């Protein structure tokens, strides 16, 4: 090997060493970040429930790796931006299922149902619009 070949390989070696160092730092930092991450999910039987009929809701709280989280849940209901009702629903682990029946007073109203879940990793919410029909 001559001096010119060694000079050409030196930048490649430095870049490779730098890339390995960055990957190592990323791998070591990942568990700290992953410990705080979690996902809140919600599904319902549609945006237009009918008065008095069953309307199903499913809420999930999971880590970013898919493990079930323990949390508490409540619903806040908004009409034209004002909170008009709030209902605490208790605690659950992983998946919460409930069937609601909408009262006559809610017919014809456009509401936002805010599902709020608190876990040891923090609090998140999902807003779901609803227009109740009679």
For each residue, the residues with C-beta under 8 A, 3 or more apart:
1: 5 6
2: 5 6
3: 6 7
4: 7 8
5: 1 2 8 9
6: 1 2 3 9 10
7: 3 4 10
8: 4 5 11 12
9: 5 6 12 13
10: 6 7 13 14
11: 8 14 15
12: 8 9 15 16
13: 9 10 16 17
14: 10 11 17 18
15: 11 12 18 19
16: 12 13 19 20
17: 13 14 20 21
18: 14 15 21 22
19: 15 16 22 23
20: 16 17 23 24
21: 17 18 24 25
22: 18 19 25 26
23: 19 20 26 27
24: 20 21 27 28
25: 21 22 28 29
26: 22 23 29 30
27: 23 24 30
28: 24 25 31
29: 25 26 32 33
30: 26 27 33 34
31: 28 34 35
32: 29 35 36
33: 29 30 36 37
34: 30 31 37 63 64 65
35: 31 32 121
36: 32 33 121 122
37: 33 34 63 64 121
38: 61 62 63 64 69 119 121 122 124
39: 60 61 62 63 64
40: 59 60 61 115 117 124 125 126
41: 59 60 61 62 126
42: 57 58 59 60 115 126 128
43: 57 58
44: 47 55 56 57 58 128
45: 49 54 55 56 57
46: 49 55
47: 44 128 129 130 131
48: 130 131 132 133
49: 45 46 53 55 100 102 130 132 133
50: 53 55 102 132 133 134
51: 102 103 104 106 107 132 133 134
52: 101 102 104
53: 49 50 101 102
54: 45 99 100 101
55: 44 45 46 49 50 99 100 101 102
56: 44 45 97 98 99 100
57: 42 43 44 45 97 98 99 100 115
58: 42 43 44 95 96 97
59: 40 41 42 73 92 95 96 115 117 126
60: 39 40 41 42 94 95 96
61: 38 39 40 41 68 69 70 71 92 94 96 117 119
62: 38 39 41 66 67 68 69 94
63: 34 37 38 39 66 67 69 121
64: 34 37 38 39
65: 34
66: 62 63
67: 62 63
68: 61 62 93 94 95
69: 38 61 62 63 93 94 119 120 121
70: 61 91 92 93 119 120
71: 61 91 92 93 117 118 119
72: 88 89 90 91 92 117 118
73: 59 88 89 90 91 92 96 115 116 117
74: 86 87 88 89 115 116
75: 85 86 87 89 113 114 115 116
76: 83 85 86 113 114 116
77: 83 84 85 86 87 111 112 113 114
78: 81 82 83 84 111 112 114
79: 82 84 109 110 111 112
80:
81: 78
82: 78 79
83: 76 77 78 86
84: 77 78 79 111
85: 75 76 77
86: 74 75 76 77 83
87: 74 75 77
88: 72 73 74
89: 72 73 74 75 96 98
90: 72 73
91: 70 71 72 73
92: 59 61 70 71 72 73 95 96
93: 68 69 70 71
94: 60 61 62 68 69
95: 58 59 60 68 92
96: 58 59 60 61 73 89 92
97: 56 57 58
98: 56 57 89
99: 54 55 56 57
100: 49 54 55 56 57
101: 52 53 54 55
102: 49 50 51 52 53 55 106 107 132
103: 51 106
104: 51 52 107 134
105:
106: 51 102 103 109 111 132
107: 51 102 104 132 133 134
108: 131 132 133 134
109: 79 106 131 132
110: 79 129 130 131
111: 77 78 79 84 106 129 130 131 132
112: 77 78 79 127 128 129 130
113: 75 76 77 127 128 129 130
114: 75 76 77 78 125 126 127 128
115: 40 42 57 59 73 74 75 125 126 128
116: 73 74 75 76 123 124 125
117: 40 59 61 71 72 73 123 124 125
118: 71 72 122 123
119: 38 61 69 70 71 122 123
120: 69 70
121: 35 36 37 38 63 69
122: 36 38 118 119
123: 116 117 118 119
124: 38 40 116 117
125: 40 114 115 116 117
126: 40 41 42 59 114 115
127: 112 113 114
128: 42 44 47 112 113 114 115
129: 47 110 111 112 113
130: 47 48 49 110 111 112 113
131: 47 48 108 109 110 111
132: 48 49 50 51 102 106 107 108 109 111
133: 48 49 50 51 107 108
134: 50 51 104 107 108
